Each structure stands twice: as structure tokens, then as C-alpha cells.
Amino acid sequence: MRRKHVRAAGALLRERAGGKIDCAIVLGTGLGEALSTKIAVDPLPYAKIAGMPSKMVFGQPGMALIGMMQARRVVAFAGRFHLYQGYDPEDVVAPVEIAAEAGARTIVLTNAAGALNGDYAPGDFMFIADHVNLLGANPLAATSRARRGEAFVDLLDAYAPLLRERAQAIASGQGLRTHIGTYAAVLGPSFETPAEARVLRMLGADAVGMSTVLETIAARALGLTVLGISLITNIVGSPNSTHTNVVAIGRANAGRFADLLDGVVATLEGR
């Protein structure tokens, strides 16, 4: 994403929000409408945001909700971009760059994920503690930052432990079944074979998906605090591992996810 587009998009978000953004949220597959009742504004289509990609897959609305939530200025990106769609890594992380330009200090990255851990079940929430990047890409590679030798970002505790603990406490208070685990990101769009699932489990992954990791890397490079949350939508290798089912489970749990995000935003420091 060109720098001039990032600046223009960031300025648009600040204008719509009435000031600098406090928190950004990226909503995963089936979760795009989760915050439509929490942020009462007209959605801004991605096509109207300078430089923002707008080709979406089913289950991803492709719009931004910009407004107040728990007395904080928030932008919720309803829909994200994936390498399997043909996008470059810089396109995938466009919402992160725009959010940072708009002033966001915290970003919540959500996704729909398949369970590798036998203790997980559809409808569970997993707070991401670590990730395994199997996408074969990095948003910091071949960038001006890399050429300046500034791309060696430390990803120790990439997912902020304190914010994760707060979020888990909120989830427990809401009666949600939660886990803390490791997320593996693969290219997709095909689902994993049984052999691939066994390998991923051997690597220490508890859940697998096709997103989030590149956004986390970009966010940490920009100094944002990251919270990652997976909604478990299927058991890897089972008959319910279809995109249609993933979207359906996401939509069925959107209300619970919205209440969780509402509680998380309420704990953030306001301006």
C-alpha cells in the first residue's frame, strides 16, 4: 500500500471518528457483522478508503465501522485479505497500517480457526499466545524498512500477555469456554489433510487458519499492542470442515464475540 494512500486513509478514519483512533479490530470469517450493534454508524465500504483492497470472499463484508465503543474511538474492519486470494503481503496488512496511521495503539485480530487440539470444540474461543508462520511470506520482507535494516522485529510476546489475561477474565465472566494456545497460519484455501493436521500438532499448534499472522507481524513492527482471538469453528479433518460451515458457526457466535470485544475495549486506556 503506497504511503500516500495510508496517509489519506488514516486521515479519513480520524475524520469519521472525530479524533485519533484508540483501538482497531479486524473481524474474521463469519464475524463481519458482530459489532454492527455496538458501533452505531453507517459502514464505510472498503472501496471508499484510499488504496484499500476490496475484493472479498464469502463471509467477509468488506467495510469499516468507525465510531465510539465504550467511550473509545474504534475502527472495526469487517473483512480481511488473504494471500490465497492473490493479494501481496502488503495488501493483507493494509488495515493494520491504516489503523496505526489513524492513531491506534491496540489492535484486536480475530479469526475463525480449525481445532487441532483434541480438547477444543466448535464454539470455543482461543486466545492466541504464539503463532507458527507457515505462509511462506512476511510483510516486512523486501520493504524500505528491510533495506534500512529495521525489519528485525522481536516477536517474543507478540500477543500481549497482560491484555490476553484481561480478555480471558472477561470471557470467563461471560461464561465462554476458552483456551490459550498456539495458532498456525497456512496458505489455503484448501483445508488440511489428516497428515498435515498431525504435522501441525507435532509443531505445537492448537488451531489452524489462513490469516492473522502477517497482520500481527506488521502490527508489532508499528509498535501496536496485539490481542489475538480465534473462534473455533470446526475440527480439522472432520466432515464439518467446509467454508459454508465455518461462516455459519461464525455468524452463530457473532453476538457472543461482540460482547467479549465490548468488554475488552472497555478495559483499554482512553485518550
C-alpha positions as CSV (number, residue, x, y, z in Angstrom):
1,M,0.0,0.0,0.0
2,R,1.5,3.3,-1.0
3,R,2.4,5.7,1.7
4,K,0.2,8.5,0.3
5,H,-2.8,6.1,0.4
6,V,-2.0,5.2,4.0
7,R,-1.9,8.8,5.0
8,A,-5.2,9.6,3.2
9,A,-6.9,6.6,4.7
10,G,-5.7,7.4,8.2
11,A,-6.9,10.9,7.9
12,L,-10.3,9.7,6.7
13,L,-10.6,7.4,9.8
14,R,-9.7,10.2,12.1
15,E,-12.2,12.5,10.5
16,R,-15.0,9.9,10.7
17,A,-14.1,9.1,14.3
18,G,-13.8,12.7,15.5
19,G,-10.2,12.2,16.5
20,K,-7.4,9.7,16.8
21,I,-8.4,6.0,16.9
22,D,-7.8,4.2,20.2
23,C,-8.3,0.7,19.1
24,A,-8.7,-1.3,15.8
25,I,-10.4,-4.6,15.4
26,V,-10.2,-7.0,12.5
27,L,-13.2,-9.3,12.2
28,G,-12.6,-12.8,10.8
29,T,-14.8,-15.0,8.6
30,G,-18.4,-15.0,9.6
31,L,-17.8,-12.3,12.3
32,G,-18.2,-9.3,10.0
33,E,-21.5,-8.2,11.4
34,A,-20.5,-8.9,15.1
35,L,-20.2,-5.2,16.0
36,S,-22.9,-3.7,13.9
37,T,-25.0,-3.1,17.1
38,K,-22.0,-2.0,19.2
39,I,-20.8,0.8,16.8
40,A,-23.9,2.5,15.6
41,V,-22.7,4.2,12.4
42,D,-23.1,3.8,8.7
43,P,-20.5,1.3,7.4
44,L,-17.7,2.7,5.2
45,P,-17.1,0.3,2.2
46,Y,-13.5,-0.6,1.6
47,A,-13.9,0.7,-2.0
48,K,-14.2,4.3,-0.5
49,I,-10.9,4.0,1.5
50,A,-7.9,5.2,-0.4
51,G,-5.7,2.3,-1.6
52,M,-7.7,-0.4,0.4
53,P,-8.2,-3.7,-1.5
54,S,-11.8,-4.5,-1.8
55,K,-12.1,-8.0,-3.4
56,M,-13.6,-10.1,-0.6
57,V,-14.5,-13.8,-0.1
58,F,-17.9,-15.1,1.1
59,G,-18.4,-14.3,4.8
60,Q,-16.3,-11.1,4.7
61,P,-18.4,-8.0,4.1
62,G,-15.6,-5.6,3.2
63,M,-16.5,-2.5,5.2
64,A,-15.2,-0.5,8.1
65,L,-17.2,0.6,11.2
66,I,-15.8,3.8,12.7
67,G,-17.2,5.3,15.8
68,M,-17.5,5.1,19.6
69,M,-17.5,2.0,21.6
70,Q,-17.2,2.0,25.4
71,A,-16.2,5.7,25.2
72,R,-13.2,4.8,22.9
73,R,-12.8,5.7,19.3
74,V,-12.8,2.4,17.4
75,V,-12.5,1.2,13.9
76,A,-13.7,-2.4,13.2
77,F,-12.6,-3.8,9.8
78,A,-15.3,-6.2,8.8
79,G,-13.4,-8.5,6.5
80,R,-9.7,-9.1,5.8
81,F,-7.4,-10.1,2.9
82,H,-5.6,-13.3,2.3
83,L,-2.6,-14.5,0.3
84,Y,-4.7,-17.2,-1.3
85,Q,-6.9,-14.5,-2.9
86,G,-3.8,-13.4,-4.9
87,Y,-3.0,-10.4,-2.6
88,D,0.5,-9.4,-1.7
89,P,1.6,-9.3,1.9
90,E,1.4,-5.5,1.9
91,D,-2.3,-5.7,0.8
92,V,-3.0,-8.2,3.6
93,V,-1.7,-5.9,6.3
94,A,-3.4,-2.7,4.8
95,P,-5.9,-2.4,7.7
96,V,-3.1,-2.6,10.2
97,E,-1.1,0.2,8.5
98,I,-4.2,2.4,8.2
99,A,-5.2,1.8,11.8
100,A,-1.7,2.8,13.0
101,E,-1.7,5.9,10.8
102,A,-5.1,6.8,12.4
103,G,-3.5,6.7,15.8
104,A,-4.5,3.2,17.1
105,R,-2.3,1.8,19.9
106,T,-4.1,-1.5,20.2
107,I,-5.3,-3.9,17.6
108,V,-7.5,-7.0,18.2
109,L,-7.2,-9.6,15.5
110,T,-9.9,-12.2,15.3
111,N,-10.3,-15.2,13.1
112,A,-12.2,-18.4,12.5
113,A,-10.0,-21.4,13.1
114,G,-10.0,-25.2,12.9
115,A,-9.2,-27.2,16.1
116,L,-6.1,-29.4,16.2
117,N,-6.1,-29.8,19.9
118,G,-8.5,-32.6,20.9
119,D,-9.7,-30.5,23.9
120,Y,-11.2,-27.9,21.6
121,A,-14.7,-27.8,20.2
122,P,-16.7,-25.6,17.8
123,G,-17.9,-22.5,19.6
124,D,-14.8,-22.4,21.9
125,F,-12.6,-19.3,22.0
126,M,-8.8,-19.5,21.9
127,F,-6.7,-16.6,23.0
128,I,-3.5,-16.7,20.9
129,A,-0.3,-16.9,22.9
130,D,2.0,-17.6,20.0
131,H,2.0,-18.5,16.3
132,V,3.7,-20.6,13.7
133,N,4.0,-18.8,10.3
134,L,3.7,-21.4,7.5
135,L,2.5,-18.9,4.9
136,G,5.9,-18.5,3.3
137,A,5.6,-14.8,3.4
138,N,6.4,-11.8,5.7
139,P,5.1,-8.3,5.3
140,L,8.4,-6.8,6.3
141,A,10.4,-8.6,3.6
142,A,11.6,-6.6,0.6
143,T,10.4,-3.3,2.1
144,S,12.1,0.0,2.7
145,R,12.2,-1.0,6.3
146,A,14.2,-4.1,5.4
147,R,16.5,-2.2,3.2
148,R,17.3,0.1,6.1
149,G,18.0,-2.9,8.4
150,E,14.9,-2.1,10.5
151,A,12.8,-5.2,9.8
152,F,14.3,-7.4,12.5
153,V,11.2,-7.2,14.8
154,D,11.3,-9.1,18.0
155,L,8.2,-11.3,18.2
156,L,8.7,-12.5,21.8
157,D,5.3,-11.9,23.4
158,A,3.9,-10.7,20.1
159,Y,0.5,-11.2,21.6
160,A,0.4,-9.0,24.7
161,P,0.2,-11.3,27.8
162,L,-1.4,-8.7,30.1
163,L,-4.2,-7.8,27.6
164,R,-4.7,-11.6,27.0
165,E,-5.2,-12.2,30.7
166,R,-7.7,-9.3,30.9
167,A,-9.6,-10.7,27.9
168,Q,-9.7,-14.2,29.3
169,A,-11.0,-12.9,32.6
170,I,-13.8,-11.1,30.8
171,A,-14.6,-14.2,28.7
172,S,-14.8,-16.3,31.9
173,G,-17.2,-13.8,33.4
174,Q,-19.4,-14.1,30.4
175,G,-19.5,-17.9,30.6
176,L,-17.4,-18.5,27.5
177,R,-15.4,-21.7,27.1
178,T,-11.8,-20.5,26.5
179,H,-8.3,-21.8,25.9
180,I,-4.9,-20.3,25.5
181,G,-3.0,-21.7,22.6
182,T,-0.8,-21.5,19.5
183,Y,-2.2,-20.6,16.1
184,A,-0.7,-21.9,12.9
185,A,-1.2,-19.9,9.7
186,V,-1.2,-21.8,6.4
187,L,-1.8,-20.6,2.8
188,G,-5.1,-22.3,2.0
189,P,-7.6,-22.1,0.6
190,S,-7.9,-25.8,0.8
191,F,-8.4,-27.4,4.2
192,E,-5.8,-29.6,5.8
193,T,-5.3,-33.3,5.1
194,P,-5.1,-35.6,8.1
195,A,-1.4,-35.9,7.7
196,E,-1.0,-32.2,7.6
197,A,-3.1,-31.9,10.8
198,R,-0.8,-34.4,12.5
199,V,2.3,-32.4,11.5
200,L,0.8,-29.2,12.7
201,R,0.0,-30.7,16.0
202,M,3.6,-32.0,16.3
203,L,4.8,-28.4,15.7
204,G,2.8,-27.4,18.7
205,A,-0.2,-25.8,17.1
206,D,-3.6,-25.9,18.8
207,A,-5.6,-24.3,16.0
208,V,-5.0,-23.5,12.3
209,G,-6.2,-20.8,9.9
210,M,-5.2,-18.8,6.9
211,S,-4.8,-15.3,8.4
212,T,-3.8,-13.1,11.4
213,V,0.0,-13.9,11.5
214,L,1.1,-11.3,8.8
215,E,-1.1,-8.7,10.5
216,T,0.5,-9.4,13.8
217,I,4.0,-9.0,12.4
218,A,3.1,-5.7,10.8
219,A,1.4,-4.5,14.0
220,R,4.4,-5.3,16.1
221,A,6.7,-3.5,13.6
222,L,4.5,-0.4,14.0
223,G,4.5,-0.6,17.8
224,L,0.9,-1.7,18.3
225,T,-0.2,-3.9,21.2
226,V,-1.8,-7.1,19.8
227,L,-4.6,-9.3,21.1
228,G,-5.4,-12.4,19.0
229,I,-8.7,-14.3,19.4
230,S,-9.7,-17.4,17.4
231,L,-13.3,-18.7,17.3
232,I,-13.1,-22.5,16.9
233,T,-15.5,-23.3,14.0
234,N,-14.6,-26.8,13.1
235,I,-12.5,-29.9,14.0
236,V,-9.7,-30.3,11.4
237,G,-10.2,-33.4,9.4
238,S,-13.9,-33.8,10.2
239,P,-16.8,-33.5,7.7
240,N,-17.8,-30.1,9.1
241,S,-14.6,-28.6,7.7
242,T,-16.3,-26.6,5.0
243,H,-16.2,-22.9,4.3
244,T,-20.0,-22.7,4.5
245,N,-20.0,-24.3,7.9
246,V,-17.2,-22.0,9.1
247,V,-19.2,-19.0,8.1
248,A,-22.3,-20.4,9.7
249,I,-20.6,-21.1,13.1
250,G,-19.0,-17.6,13.0
251,R,-22.4,-15.9,12.4
252,A,-24.0,-18.1,15.1
253,N,-21.4,-16.9,17.6
254,A,-21.1,-13.3,16.5
255,G,-23.2,-12.0,19.4
256,R,-21.1,-13.7,22.0
257,F,-17.9,-12.4,20.2
258,A,-19.4,-8.9,20.2
259,D,-20.0,-8.9,23.9
260,L,-16.4,-10.2,24.5
261,L,-14.9,-7.4,22.3
262,D,-17.1,-4.8,24.0
263,G,-15.7,-5.9,27.4
264,V,-12.1,-5.9,26.1
265,V,-12.4,-2.4,24.7
266,A,-13.8,-1.1,28.0
267,T,-10.6,-2.1,29.7
268,L,-8.4,-0.1,27.3
269,E,-6.9,3.2,28.3
270,G,-8.9,6.1,26.7
271,R,-7.4,9.3,25.4
